């Protein structure tokens, strides 16, 4: 599937959105499965507890990708009687679940690191073999590549669930960095480097979990579009034939889609059918120019007689100021 040259995939259909998101998640599932098996084998053969823990972390990413696929498939469903505004927020639910997984992963890594530091157990660790060191390097390269791959599509599709999955890849890469430092330190006689690095990794993962959670919550509540988007919608409406002004606009982000209510001005002397045609023209123009707008309600207000006399047929004016 070829990508069009857009800052974001705004012109793709819901079916294409689902297909791309599922494809990216399947790449993650296959990559994490193979990588976790390799790291588990290297950890066992090289007697490296850090590498075995890292393998378990990679295996958890498979579960995360499954959650993404489920969330994307549900969010792509058409509107129905029980969900007249669609199912887009289910993707936000998936992102929140992934944020929870990131949080639990960070707390587990941090707790284990503190136990090693305060209990002195790091001194009794067996010196790991070279294969564990090589596996850690391979894991860093692969997981960082998977992070950038998933992050690209997450931004292109404006998908919170995919972005959460991308950060899960990054957390695994950071975990592998910690494993690499710990394994190298143990081989050089400094096993305490492992838990210290793990604490730093814990902080990175906690920040990623908070960012993912905050973005998902922002999309779940009725949060308005930014001023730039609202101004663009207003200008599009004002440019349509028959529109003599724009009074007001209200927008809200529903999942990764936009819903809007707009009030326009039209000649008070035209018929109801003519005013309806103007409203329909505004509706169609906005949905055509802004594919992320899933629904827009256009209301028509009559222009006061005195305003008609002074304005005559000058271009439409936008009354509502944007800060």
C-alpha positions as CSV (number, residue, x, y, z in Angstrom):
1,X,0.0,0.0,0.0
2,X,1.6,3.2,-1.2
3,X,1.6,6.3,1.1
4,X,0.5,9.6,-0.2
5,X,2.6,12.6,0.5
6,X,0.6,14.1,3.4
7,X,1.8,15.3,6.8
8,X,-0.7,12.8,8.2
9,X,-2.9,10.2,6.6
10,X,-6.0,12.4,6.6
11,X,-7.3,11.3,3.2
12,X,-7.4,7.6,3.9
13,X,-10.6,5.7,4.5
14,X,-11.4,3.9,7.8
15,X,-10.7,0.6,6.0
16,X,-7.2,1.7,5.0
17,X,-6.6,3.0,8.5
18,X,-7.5,-0.4,10.0
19,X,-5.5,-2.3,7.4
20,X,-2.3,-0.2,8.0
21,X,-2.6,-0.3,11.8
22,X,-3.2,-4.0,11.8
23,X,-0.2,-4.5,9.4
24,X,2.1,-2.5,11.7
25,X,0.9,-4.4,14.7
26,X,1.5,-7.8,13.0
27,X,5.1,-6.7,12.2
28,X,5.4,-6.0,15.9
29,X,4.0,-9.3,16.9
30,X,6.3,-11.3,14.6
31,X,9.4,-9.3,15.5
32,X,8.8,-9.5,19.2
33,X,8.1,-13.2,19.1
34,X,11.3,-14.0,17.3
35,X,13.3,-11.6,19.4
36,X,12.0,-12.8,22.7
37,X,12.8,-16.4,21.8
38,X,16.4,-15.5,20.8
39,X,16.9,-13.5,24.0
40,X,15.5,-16.2,26.1
41,X,17.8,-18.8,24.5
42,X,20.8,-16.5,24.9
43,X,19.9,-15.8,28.5
44,X,19.7,-19.5,29.3
45,X,22.9,-20.4,27.5
46,X,24.9,-17.5,28.9
47,X,23.4,-17.8,32.4
48,X,22.2,-14.2,32.3
49,X,19.2,-13.4,34.5
50,X,19.1,-9.8,33.0
51,X,18.7,-11.2,29.5
52,X,16.0,-13.7,30.6
53,X,14.1,-10.8,32.2
54,X,14.6,-8.7,29.0
55,X,13.1,-11.6,27.0
56,X,10.0,-11.7,29.2
57,X,9.7,-7.9,28.6
58,X,9.8,-8.5,24.8
59,X,7.2,-11.2,25.1
60,X,4.9,-8.7,26.9
61,X,5.0,-6.5,23.8
62,X,3.2,-9.3,21.8
63,X,0.3,-8.9,24.2
64,X,0.4,-5.1,23.7
65,X,0.2,-5.4,20.0
66,X,-2.8,-7.8,20.3
67,X,-4.5,-5.1,22.3
68,X,-3.7,-2.5,19.6
69,X,-5.3,-4.7,16.9
70,X,-8.4,-5.3,19.0
71,X,-8.7,-1.6,19.8
72,X,-8.2,-0.5,16.1
73,X,-10.7,-3.1,14.8
74,X,-13.4,-2.0,17.3
75,X,-12.8,1.7,16.7
76,X,-13.1,1.2,12.9
77,X,-16.6,-0.2,13.2
78,X,-19.5,1.8,11.7
79,X,-21.9,3.7,13.9
80,X,-24.8,1.8,15.2
81,X,-27.9,2.3,17.4
82,X,-25.9,2.0,20.7
83,X,-23.0,4.0,19.4
84,X,-24.4,6.7,17.0
85,X,-21.1,8.7,17.1
86,X,-19.0,5.7,16.2
87,X,-16.4,3.7,18.1
88,X,-13.3,5.8,17.8
89,X,-12.8,6.1,21.6
90,X,-12.2,2.4,21.8
91,X,-8.8,3.1,20.4
92,X,-8.2,5.5,23.3
93,X,-9.2,2.6,25.7
94,X,-6.6,0.4,24.1
95,X,-4.0,3.2,24.6
96,X,-4.9,3.5,28.2
97,X,-4.5,-0.3,28.7
98,X,-1.0,0.0,27.1
99,X,-0.2,2.9,29.3
100,X,-1.1,0.7,32.2
101,X,1.2,-2.1,30.9
102,X,4.0,0.4,30.6
103,X,3.4,1.6,34.2
104,X,3.5,-2.0,35.5
105,X,6.6,-2.8,33.5
106,X,8.3,0.4,34.9
107,X,7.4,-0.4,38.5
108,X,8.5,-4.0,38.2
109,X,11.9,-2.9,36.8
110,X,12.3,-0.2,39.4
111,X,11.3,-2.6,42.3
112,X,13.7,-5.3,41.1
113,X,16.6,-2.7,40.8
114,X,16.0,-1.3,44.3
115,X,16.0,-4.8,45.7
116,X,19.4,-5.5,44.1
117,X,20.9,-2.2,45.3
118,X,19.6,-2.4,48.9
119,X,19.9,-6.1,49.3
120,X,23.3,-6.4,47.7
121,X,22.1,-9.3,45.6
122,X,23.9,-7.9,42.5
123,X,27.2,-9.1,43.9
124,X,26.2,-12.7,43.8
125,X,25.1,-12.6,40.1
126,X,26.9,-15.1,37.8
127,X,29.1,-13.6,35.2
128,X,27.1,-13.8,31.9
129,X,28.6,-15.2,28.7
130,X,29.3,-13.3,25.5
131,X,26.1,-14.5,23.8
132,X,24.0,-12.5,26.2
133,X,26.0,-9.4,25.4
134,X,25.5,-9.9,21.7
135,X,21.8,-10.6,22.2
136,X,21.4,-7.3,24.1
137,X,23.0,-5.4,21.2
138,X,20.8,-7.1,18.7
139,X,17.7,-6.3,20.8
140,X,18.6,-2.6,21.1
141,X,19.0,-2.3,17.3
142,X,15.8,-4.2,16.4
143,X,13.6,-2.6,19.1
144,X,14.8,0.9,18.3
145,X,14.0,0.3,14.6
146,X,10.6,-1.0,15.5
147,X,10.0,2.1,17.6
148,X,10.7,4.4,14.7
149,X,8.7,2.3,12.3
150,X,5.6,2.2,14.6
151,X,6.0,5.8,15.6
152,X,6.0,6.9,11.9
153,X,2.7,5.2,11.3
154,X,1.3,6.3,14.6
155,X,1.9,10.0,13.8
156,X,0.7,9.5,10.2
157,X,-2.5,7.9,11.2
158,X,-2.9,10.0,14.4
159,X,-3.3,6.8,16.3
160,X,-2.9,6.9,20.1
161,X,-2.9,3.1,20.4
162,X,0.0,2.7,17.9
163,X,1.9,5.5,19.6
164,X,1.5,3.7,22.9
165,X,2.8,0.5,21.2
166,X,5.7,2.5,19.8
167,X,6.7,3.7,23.2
168,X,6.5,0.1,24.4
169,X,9.1,-0.8,21.8
170,X,11.2,2.1,23.1
171,X,10.8,0.9,26.7
172,X,12.1,-2.5,25.6
173,X,15.0,-0.9,23.8
174,X,15.9,1.0,27.0
175,X,15.5,-2.2,29.0
176,X,18.0,-3.8,26.6
177,X,20.4,-0.9,27.1
178,X,20.1,-1.6,30.8
179,X,20.7,-5.3,30.2
180,X,23.7,-4.5,28.0
181,X,25.3,-2.2,30.7
182,X,24.6,-4.7,33.4
183,X,26.0,-7.6,31.5
184,X,29.1,-5.6,30.4
185,X,29.5,-4.4,33.9
186,X,29.2,-7.9,35.4
187,X,31.8,-9.1,32.9
188,X,34.1,-6.2,34.0
189,X,33.5,-6.8,37.7
190,X,30.9,-4.1,38.4
191,X,27.6,-5.9,38.6
192,X,25.9,-3.0,40.5
193,X,25.7,-1.1,37.2
194,X,22.8,-3.3,36.2
195,X,20.3,-2.2,38.9
196,X,21.5,1.5,38.6
197,X,20.8,1.5,34.9
198,X,17.5,-0.2,35.5
199,X,16.4,2.7,37.7
200,X,17.1,5.2,34.9
201,X,15.2,3.0,32.5
202,X,12.3,2.9,35.0
203,X,12.1,6.8,34.9
204,X,12.0,6.8,31.1
205,X,9.2,4.2,30.9
206,X,7.2,6.0,33.6
207,X,7.4,9.2,31.5
208,X,6.3,7.4,28.4
209,X,3.3,5.8,30.3
210,X,2.2,9.3,31.5
211,X,2.5,10.8,28.0
212,X,0.5,8.0,26.5
213,X,-2.2,8.1,29.2
214,X,-2.5,11.9,29.0
215,X,-2.9,11.9,25.2
216,X,-5.6,9.1,25.4
217,X,-7.5,11.0,28.1
218,X,-7.4,14.2,26.1
219,X,-9.0,12.4,23.2
220,X,-11.7,10.8,25.3
221,X,-13.0,14.0,26.7
222,X,-14.8,16.7,24.7
223,X,-11.6,18.6,23.9
224,X,-11.9,21.4,21.3
225,X,-9.6,21.6,18.3
226,X,-6.8,24.1,18.3
227,X,-7.3,27.7,17.1
228,X,-5.6,27.0,13.8
229,X,-8.0,24.2,12.9
230,X,-11.1,26.2,13.9
231,X,-9.9,29.2,11.9
232,X,-9.4,27.0,8.9
233,X,-13.0,25.6,9.3
234,X,-14.4,29.1,9.6
235,X,-12.6,30.3,6.5
236,X,-13.8,27.3,4.5
237,X,-17.4,28.0,5.5
238,X,-17.1,31.8,4.8
239,X,-15.8,31.1,1.3
240,X,-18.9,29.3,0.2
241,X,-21.4,31.0,-2.1
242,X,-24.4,32.5,-0.3
243,X,-22.6,32.7,3.1
244,X,-22.7,36.3,4.4
245,X,-20.9,35.7,7.7
246,X,-20.0,33.1,10.3
247,X,-21.3,33.7,13.8
248,X,-20.0,30.8,15.9
249,X,-18.3,27.4,15.8
250,X,-17.9,24.6,18.4
251,X,-15.6,21.7,17.8
252,X,-14.8,18.5,19.8
253,X,-12.3,15.7,19.2
254,X,-13.9,12.3,19.4
255,X,-11.1,9.7,19.3
256,X,-9.0,10.9,16.3
257,X,-12.0,12.4,14.5
258,X,-13.6,15.9,14.7
259,X,-17.2,16.8,15.2
260,X,-18.3,20.5,14.7
261,X,-21.3,22.7,15.0
262,X,-21.2,26.0,13.0
263,X,-23.6,28.9,12.6
264,X,-23.5,30.8,9.4
265,X,-25.4,33.9,8.1
266,X,-27.5,34.1,4.9
267,X,-29.8,36.5,3.2
268,X,-33.0,36.8,5.2
269,X,-35.1,37.1,2.0
270,X,-34.2,33.8,0.5
271,X,-36.4,30.7,0.7
272,X,-36.0,27.9,3.2
273,X,-34.9,25.6,0.4
274,X,-32.2,28.0,-0.7
275,X,-30.9,28.4,2.9
276,X,-30.8,24.6,3.2
277,X,-28.8,24.4,0.0
278,X,-26.3,26.9,1.3
279,X,-25.9,24.9,4.6
280,X,-25.5,21.7,2.6
281,X,-22.8,23.3,0.5
282,X,-20.9,24.4,3.6
283,X,-21.3,20.9,5.1
284,X,-20.0,19.1,2.0
285,X,-17.1,21.6,1.4
286,X,-15.8,21.2,5.0
287,X,-16.1,17.4,5.0
288,X,-14.3,17.3,1.6
289,X,-11.5,19.6,2.6
290,X,-11.0,18.2,6.1
291,X,-11.4,14.4,6.0
292,X,-10.8,14.2,9.8
293,X,-14.2,16.0,10.3
294,X,-16.5,13.1,10.6
295,X,-19.7,15.1,11.1
296,X,-20.6,18.8,11.0
297,X,-23.9,20.5,11.9
298,X,-24.6,23.7,10.0
299,X,-27.2,26.2,11.3
300,X,-28.3,29.2,9.2
301,X,-29.1,32.6,10.8
302,X,-30.8,35.4,8.9
303,X,-28.7,38.5,8.4
304,X,-30.5,41.5,10.0
305,X,-31.9,44.0,7.5
306,X,-29.6,46.8,8.6
307,X,-26.6,44.6,8.2
308,X,-27.7,43.7,4.7
309,X,-28.0,47.3,3.7
310,X,-24.6,48.3,4.9
311,X,-22.8,45.1,3.8
312,X,-24.6,44.7,0.4
313,X,-22.6,41.9,-1.3
314,X,-19.2,42.2,0.2
315,X,-17.4,39.0,1.0
316,X,-18.6,37.0,4.0
317,X,-17.3,38.2,7.4
318,X,-16.3,36.1,10.3
319,X,-17.8,37.6,13.5
320,X,-16.4,35.1,16.0
321,X,-12.9,36.2,17.1
322,X,-10.3,33.5,17.8
323,X,-7.8,34.2,20.6
